[in-house]
Amino acid sequence: MTSRMADRDRIPVTVLTGFLGAGKTTLLNRILTEHHGQRIAVIENEFGEIGIDQALVVKADEEIFEMNNGCICCTVFDEARLNAWFGRLLRERGTDIFRMKGILAIAGSDRRFVFQGVHMLFDGRPDTPWGDRPRRSQVVFIGKHLDRAALREGLGSCLA
């Protein structure tokens, strides 16, 4: 095999890394939707226990693999209880929350609920249908003085 042939058969690899909120998902979606006519590979290294970006990536024809050691919470939430809990959390601890994002399974809805927030700002909306995918809720919080056990307990109180 000649060196030209080897170069032509190579696939460029992009490595994305950074903490929650750094813009990895936005950049990855841009790379996947751009009409550049090239085959590419993207490796994303999420810092954190729970990686959820694979579920926030736009629908692509390419295969997406997630490799992590994170914990995935397989739960369904009651929407009214969840709204009340998030409201209370943001009022009481919003200034300590640097970033949060997640995908939630809401009882009675066939669509994923996707949210993100910074400090006391919260944005959430129904997203794509679950379809055949397992209904898995995944949430990530980054901040200061956050009590992991209290967050888990609070989310647990919202279960349907």
C-alpha positions, -999 to 999 in steps of 0.1 A, spaced: 0 0 0 14 34 -10 16 63 14 -10 82 -7 -35 54 -3 -29 53 34 -35 91 37 -67 88 17 -81 60 39 -74 78 71 -103 92 91 -97 125 110 -104 123 147 -116 153 168 -113 151 206 -137 172 226 -131 177 263 -142 201 290 -164 205 320 -202 207 319 -212 239 302 -181 242 281 -200 238 248 -191 202 239 -226 191 229 -231 223 208 -198 218 189 -205 180 185 -239 187 170 -224 213 146 -198 188 135 -224 161 129 -248 183 110 -223 203 89 -222 193 52 -184 189 49 -184 156 29 -159 140 51 -159 109 73 -149 119 108 -146 104 143 -153 124 174 -143 113 209 -159 133 237 -145 131 272 -171 143 297 -158 153 331 -183 140 356 -199 109 370 -228 109 346 -224 114 309 -256 125 292 -244 141 260 -250 110 239 -287 115 245 -286 152 236 -268 147 203 -288 155 172 -302 125 152 -273 114 130 -269 85 106 -236 77 123 -233 54 153 -229 69 187 -213 49 215 -211 59 251 -184 45 273 -186 56 309 -185 45 346 -214 68 355 -246 59 372 -278 60 352 -310 66 371 -339 46 356 -368 64 370 -401 81 360 -410 114 376 -443 130 386 -443 164 367 -461 184 394 -438 172 422 -408 178 400 -418 214 392 -423 221 428 -390 206 438 -370 224 411 -387 257 421 -378 252 457 -342 241 448 -336 272 426 -350 296 452 -330 281 480 -298 269 463 -298 286 429 -268 308 435 -247 277 444 -257 259 412 -232 267 384 -247 244 358 -272 216 356 -287 196 328 -307 165 323 -331 142 305 -362 132 325 -388 106 320 -421 122 330 -451 100 339 -478 101 313 -456 116 286 -441 97 257 -415 124 251 -382 130 269 -381 162 290 -347 180 284 -336 208 307 -306 229 315 -299 257 339 -273 281 352 -276 294 387 -313 304 391 -321 302 354 -339 271 342 -350 261 307 -368 229 299 -390 215 272 -404 182 259 -380 167 234 -381 137 211 -403 107 218 -387 79 238 -397 54 211 -380 20 217 -353 36 239 -353 28 276 -369 56 296 -338 66 317 -337 99 336 -302 114 339 -293 145 358 -261 164 364 -255 192 389 -223 212 392 -219 238 419 -205 247 453 -217 234 486 -242 210 470 -254 182 491 -254 150 469 -276 131 494 -301 160 496 -303 163 458 -309 125 455 -335 126 482 -352 156 466 -353 140 432 -365 108 448 -394 126 464 -406 134 428 -409 99 416 -442 89 401 
